[in-house]
Amino acid sequence: MKLSELGSSLGLEHLGGDISISGVAPIEEAGLSHLSFVTTKKYLSAADGVGALLVSSDLANDAAVISKPRLISPVPALDVAKAAQLLGQDYLQFSGIHPSAVVESSAKLGKGVALGPGVVIGADVVVGESTIIQAGAVIYDRCEIGANCIIKANAVIGGEGFGYEFVKGRLEGITHFGNVKIGDDVHIGSCTTIDRGRFGATVIGSGTRIDNLVQVGHNVKIGRCCIVVSQVGISGSCTMEDGSIMAGQAGCVPHVTIGAGARVGAGTGVIADVPAGVTWTGWIGQPHRESMTQLSAVRKLPAFMKKVLDFMKKHEEQK
């Protein structure tokens, strides 16, 4: 496909020569028939052997690319993926229901639903149109999944929540009678688990993206367009309001709320409500500025202690 055709299909401005593009490749591997992309100036020096580039407007006329055929994009990382699809590089495309999938007769599957090998769909499950459920995923009874979702391999939706009480010296399991309700255009990563509510539903709002290896506890409410990164653990009955983010390996105790647009940094432990729009970081979550101030002070402790010990030594010598 000619670069000009690709640009026209993507609605992007085309500058420079009009070469034939055979595919998309990372900049360090791309050849003269490939399209690659650059989002920051520091990678432009690696673009010498690339046939064409997809760049942001602030790099479009940089001296390093001025001689290159190029497409101008407001979001290069997104548009280069669209370009790859147009060039036939679709990933994990499949359709229909694999013969090894197990679907209970009472389940309702919308038009265009695709089920991979070994998928299990429980009783009274509802799956919206054009949703893709990849190999080995399990959707337990009465869960509801919206349209245009992607449930990746080995995810478990609607499993029993983690609830126990000590009774007469032993742990008694608490039955969870609820379900999971997932909105439209939600992506759930591989090996992620979303537990059913104890009573009522665990809810994932439309447009949300959940990475691989995430644990979402019973009765959690995640709003619209949230981001939950790998290895996050969200305890039961927590709330993530619209547009909030939890970075990798963050976690929260039960019953806390992460406000709309708030950001929880990687590895942060949340033990109290996070106000809307703020950034919290640290082993015990707190406002980012406070966390950085304390970290800076900790890093200065060895030098401070040396000064204190030197002062004490001189004081002792003067006695």
matplotlib code that plots the C-alpha trace (Angstrom):
import matplotlib.pyplot as plt

x = [0.0, 1.2, 2.0, -0.5, -3.2, -2.5, -2.5, -5.8, -7.4, -6.2, -7.1, -3.5, -1.4, 1.2, 4.5, 7.5, 7.8, 5.1, 6.7, 5.1, 4.7, 4.8, 4.3, 4.9, 8.1, 9.9, 12.4, 15.4, 14.3, 12.5, 13.7, 13.2, 9.7, 8.5, 6.6, 7.7, 6.8, 8.6, 7.1, 10.1, 13.1, 15.7, 14.7, 15.0, 18.7, 17.7, 15.4, 18.0, 17.2, 13.4, 11.3, 8.7, 7.7, 4.6, 5.3, 3.6, 3.2, 6.0, 8.5, 7.1, 9.7, 12.6, 15.9, 16.3, 13.1, 12.6, 13.8, 11.7, 8.3, 6.0, 2.5, 1.6, -0.5, -1.9, -1.5, 1.3, 1.2, -2.5, -2.4, 0.6, -1.4, -4.3, -1.9, -0.7, -4.2, -4.8, -1.6, -2.9, -1.0, -4.0, -3.2, -5.1, -8.0, -10.6, -14.3, -17.1, -17.2, -14.4, -15.5, -13.9, -15.7, -18.4, -21.5, -24.5, -27.8, -29.2, -26.4, -27.2, -24.5, -24.8, -24.2, -20.6, -19.3, -16.1, -15.1, -11.6, -10.5, -11.5, -13.7, -16.4, -19.6, -21.8, -25.6, -27.6, -24.5, -25.1, -22.4, -22.9, -22.3, -18.8, -17.2, -14.1, -13.3, -9.9, -8.7, -9.3, -11.3, -14.1, -17.3, -19.3, -23.1, -25.2, -22.4, -23.1, -20.5, -21.2, -20.6, -17.2, -15.2, -12.0, -11.6, -8.1, -6.8, -7.4, -9.2, -11.8, -15.0, -17.4, -15.5, -16.3, -15.1, -12.6, -14.7, -14.3, -15.2, -13.6, -16.2, -15.3, -11.6, -12.0, -12.5, -16.0, -16.5, -19.1, -21.1, -21.2, -24.6, -24.0, -22.5, -20.2, -21.5, -19.0, -19.9, -19.2, -15.7, -13.9, -10.6, -9.7, -6.1, -4.9, -5.1, -7.0, -9.7, -12.9, -14.9, -18.6, -20.4, -21.4, -24.9, -25.3, -22.7, -19.1, -19.1, -16.6, -17.6, -17.5, -14.2, -12.1, -8.8, -7.6, -4.1, -2.9, -2.7, -5.0, -7.3, -10.6, -12.4, -16.1, -18.5, -15.8, -17.1, -14.8, -16.1, -15.8, -12.4, -10.3, -6.9, -5.7, -2.2, -0.6, -0.5, -2.9, -5.0, -8.3, -9.9, -13.6, -16.1, -13.6, -14.6, -12.6, -14.4, -14.4, -11.0, -8.9, -5.7, -3.9, -0.4, 1.4, 1.5, -0.6, -3.2, -5.9, -7.6, -11.3, -14.0, -11.8, -12.7, -10.2, -11.7, -12.4, -9.2, -7.0, -3.7, -2.2, 1.5, 3.2, 3.6, 1.5, -0.6, -3.9, -5.4, -7.7, -9.8, -7.9, -9.4, -10.4, -7.7, -4.6, -1.6, -0.7, 2.6, 4.6, 4.6, 1.7, -0.2, -0.1, 0.1, 3.0, 4.8, 4.8, 6.0, 8.9, 9.8, 10.0, 12.0, 14.4, 14.9, 15.5, 18.2, 20.0, 20.0, 23.4, 25.2, 23.3, 24.2, 27.8, 27.7, 26.0, 28.6, 31.5, 30.0, 29.6, 33.2, 34.6, 32.4, 33.8, 37.4, 36.9, 35.8]
y = [0.0, 3.5, 5.8, 8.3, 5.7, 4.7, 8.3, 8.9, 5.8, 7.0, 10.7, 11.8, 14.4, 13.0, 14.8, 13.8, 11.0, 8.4, 5.0, 1.5, 0.2, -3.5, -3.4, -1.8, -2.6, -1.2, 1.5, -0.6, -3.4, -1.4, -1.5, 0.7, -0.7, -0.3, 2.3, 3.0, 5.7, 8.1, 10.0, 11.7, 13.5, 11.2, 8.3, 10.2, 9.3, 5.7, 6.4, 6.4, 3.0, 3.4, 3.8, 6.1, 7.5, 8.3, 11.2, 13.8, 17.4, 18.8, 16.4, 16.7, 19.3, 18.3, 18.3, 14.5, 13.6, 16.4, 14.2, 11.2, 10.2, 10.7, 10.8, 13.4, 12.1, 13.6, 10.1, 8.2, 5.1, 4.6, 5.4, 3.1, 0.2, 1.1, 1.3, -2.3, -3.5, -1.9, -3.6, -7.0, -7.4, -8.1, -10.0, -12.9, -12.4, -15.2, -15.4, -17.8, -20.3, -22.8, -26.5, -26.9, -24.0, -25.0, -22.8, -23.5, -23.6, -20.7, -18.3, -15.5, -14.6, -11.5, -11.2, -11.6, -13.0, -15.0, -17.7, -19.2, -22.7, -24.0, -21.0, -21.8, -19.8, -20.5, -20.6, -17.4, -15.5, -12.6, -11.6, -8.5, -8.3, -8.4, -9.3, -11.6, -14.1, -15.7, -19.2, -20.7, -17.8, -18.7, -16.7, -18.0, -18.1, -15.0, -12.7, -9.9, -8.7, -5.8, -5.3, -4.9, -6.2, -8.3, -10.9, -12.2, -15.8, -17.5, -14.6, -15.7, -13.6, -14.2, -16.7, -17.0, -14.0, -14.3, -14.3, -16.3, -16.1, -17.9, -20.2, -22.5, -22.5, -23.0, -20.8, -21.0, -19.9, -17.3, -18.0, -15.2, -15.0, -12.0, -11.6, -9.4, -6.7, -5.5, -2.5, -2.0, -1.7, -3.1, -5.0, -7.6, -8.9, -12.5, -14.3, -11.5, -12.5, -10.5, -12.0, -12.0, -9.9, -11.3, -9.9, -7.6, -7.1, -6.4, -3.7, -2.7, 0.5, 1.0, 1.9, 0.6, -1.2, -3.9, -5.4, -9.0, -10.6, -8.2, -9.2, -7.4, -8.4, -8.9, -5.9, -3.6, -0.8, 0.4, 3.4, 4.4, 4.7, 3.6, 2.0, -0.8, -2.0, -5.5, -7.1, -4.6, -6.0, -4.3, -5.5, -6.1, -3.2, -0.6, 2.0, 3.5, 6.5, 7.5, 8.0, 6.9, 5.0, 2.3, 1.6, -1.7, -3.6, -1.0, -2.3, -1.0, -2.2, -2.9, -0.1, 2.7, 5.1, 6.3, 9.6, 10.5, 11.1, 10.2, 8.4, 5.8, 5.2, 1.8, -0.3, 2.1, 0.8, 2.7, 2.6, 5.7, 7.4, 9.1, 12.5, 13.2, 14.4, 13.9, 11.6, 9.4, 7.4, 5.6, 2.4, 3.8, 6.0, 9.7, 12.8, 12.5, 15.7, 14.5, 11.1, 12.6, 14.9, 12.0, 9.9, 12.8, 13.1, 9.3, 9.5, 12.3, 10.3, 8.6, 11.9, 13.5, 10.7, 11.0, 14.7, 13.9, 11.2, 13.5, 16.2, 13.8, 12.5, 16.1, 16.8, 13.8, 14.8, 18.2, 16.9]
z = [0.0, -0.9, 2.1, 0.7, 0.6, 4.2, 5.3, 3.6, 5.2, 8.6, 8.1, 8.5, 6.7, 4.4, 3.9, 1.7, -0.8, -1.6, -1.1, -0.9, 2.6, 3.3, 7.0, 10.4, 12.4, 15.5, 14.6, 15.4, 13.0, 10.3, 6.7, 3.6, 3.0, 6.6, 8.5, 12.1, 14.6, 16.9, 19.8, 21.3, 19.8, 21.3, 19.0, 15.8, 15.4, 15.0, 12.0, 9.3, 7.8, 8.1, 4.9, 6.4, 9.8, 11.7, 14.0, 16.1, 14.7, 16.9, 15.2, 11.7, 10.5, 12.6, 10.7, 11.4, 9.5, 7.0, 4.2, 5.2, 3.9, 6.9, 8.3, 11.0, 13.8, 17.1, 18.7, 16.9, 19.1, 18.4, 14.7, 14.0, 15.4, 13.1, 10.2, 11.1, 10.9, 7.5, 6.3, 7.4, 10.6, 12.8, 16.0, 17.5, 15.1, 15.2, 14.9, 15.8, 18.6, 18.9, 19.1, 22.5, 24.1, 26.6, 26.6, 28.9, 27.0, 29.1, 28.1, 25.7, 23.2, 21.1, 17.4, 16.4, 19.7, 19.4, 21.8, 21.8, 22.6, 26.1, 27.0, 29.6, 29.6, 32.6, 33.1, 32.3, 31.3, 28.9, 26.4, 24.3, 20.5, 19.0, 22.3, 22.1, 24.8, 24.3, 25.1, 28.5, 30.0, 32.4, 32.8, 35.7, 36.1, 35.7, 34.8, 32.3, 29.7, 27.4, 23.7, 22.0, 25.0, 25.0, 27.7, 27.3, 27.9, 31.2, 32.8, 35.4, 35.7, 38.5, 40.7, 44.4, 46.5, 49.3, 52.4, 55.6, 59.3, 62.3, 63.8, 66.7, 65.8, 62.0, 58.9, 57.5, 53.9, 53.1, 50.0, 47.4, 45.7, 43.4, 40.0, 37.8, 35.5, 32.8, 30.6, 26.9, 25.4, 28.4, 28.1, 30.8, 30.7, 30.8, 34.2, 35.8, 38.2, 39.0, 41.9, 42.1, 44.7, 48.0, 47.3, 44.3, 41.7, 41.2, 38.5, 35.8, 33.9, 30.1, 28.5, 31.4, 30.7, 33.2, 32.6, 33.2, 36.6, 38.4, 41.3, 41.7, 44.9, 45.6, 45.3, 43.9, 41.7, 39.0, 37.0, 33.3, 31.5, 34.5, 34.1, 36.3, 35.7, 36.2, 39.6, 41.3, 44.1, 44.8, 48.0, 48.5, 48.3, 47.1, 44.5, 41.7, 40.3, 36.6, 35.0, 38.0, 37.6, 39.7, 38.6, 38.8, 42.1, 43.9, 46.3, 48.6, 51.8, 51.8, 51.5, 50.3, 47.4, 44.8, 43.5, 39.9, 37.9, 40.9, 40.2, 42.5, 41.8, 41.4, 44.5, 46.6, 49.5, 49.9, 53.4, 53.2, 50.6, 47.8, 46.8, 43.2, 40.8, 43.0, 42.8, 45.7, 46.0, 48.7, 50.6, 52.6, 50.1, 50.6, 48.4, 46.0, 47.1, 50.7, 49.7, 47.7, 50.5, 52.9, 50.4, 49.9, 53.7, 54.0, 51.3, 53.2, 56.5, 56.0, 55.4, 58.3, 60.7, 59.7, 60.6, 63.9, 64.8, 63.8, 66.1, 69.0, 68.5, 68.6, 71.7, 73.5, 72.6, 74.1, 77.5]

ax = plt.figure().add_subplot(projection="3d")
ax.plot(x, y, z, "-o")
ax.set_aspect("equal")
plt.show()
